[in-house]
Amino acid sequence: MLEEIFNLQTLEEKASYTWKNGNYLAKRVMGVFSINLYYVDDFFIEIYFNRKENSVGWIKTYASHRCYEPYLEKIKIEL
């Protein structure tokens, strides 16, 4: 699916498509949101899950790999 077509879908359709077809990459927390990063069909998707309300708040797409920069601090590399 193209990113432009994905963005035309409802929030529920976007979430369902991501969970069925996406590759989970990472998670971060920002306030009440648990933000999960996925990769699907040549673009990245962040799903903002409101932990307080137990619901998806919004979904954001990225064509650039720069979207994973906020997740890099969670990666631990030991030598």
C-alpha positions in Angstrom: 0.0 0.0 0.0 1.2 3.5 -0.8 1.7 5.9 2.1 -0.8 8.4 0.5 -3.5 5.7 0.3 -2.8 4.6 3.9 -3.2 8.2 5.2 -6.7 8.4 3.6 -8.0 5.5 5.8 -9.7 5.8 9.1 -7.7 5.6 12.4 -9.1 2.1 13.0 -8.2 0.9 9.4 -4.7 2.3 9.8 -4.2 0.6 13.1 -5.5 -2.8 11.8 -3.4 -2.7 8.7 -0.3 -1.8 10.6 -0.8 -4.6 13.2 -1.5 -7.2 10.5 1.2 -6.2 8.0 3.8 -4.1 9.8 7.1 -5.1 11.3 7.4 -3.9 14.9 10.6 -2.0 15.5 10.7 -0.2 18.8 8.7 1.5 21.6 9.1 4.7 23.5 7.1 6.5 26.1 6.1 10.2 26.0 3.7 11.3 28.8 0.6 9.2 28.7 1.5 7.8 25.2 3.2 4.6 24.4 4.6 5.1 20.9 5.2 2.0 18.8 7.3 2.3 15.6 6.5 -0.1 12.7 7.8 -0.5 9.2 5.4 -1.5 6.4 5.3 -1.2 2.6 8.4 1.1 2.4 7.4 3.6 5.0 7.4 4.0 8.8 4.4 4.3 11.1 4.1 5.5 14.6 1.1 4.4 16.6 0.4 6.7 19.6 -1.4 4.6 22.2 -2.9 6.6 25.1 -2.3 4.4 28.1 -4.6 6.4 30.3 -7.6 6.1 28.0 -6.5 2.6 26.7 -7.0 3.7 23.1 -5.1 4.7 19.9 -4.7 8.5 20.0 -3.3 9.0 16.5 -1.1 7.4 13.8 1.7 9.2 12.0 3.6 8.1 8.9 7.2 8.8 7.7 8.9 8.2 4.4 12.3 9.0 6.0 14.3 6.7 8.3 15.0 9.8 10.5 11.8 9.0 12.4 13.7 6.3 14.4 16.1 8.8 16.0 14.0 9.2 19.2 14.3 5.5 19.7 18.1 5.3 19.4 18.8 6.2 23.1 16.9 3.0 24.1 19.4 0.8 22.1 22.2 -0.5 24.3 25.4 -1.7 22.7 28.0 -3.5 24.8 31.5 -4.2 23.6 
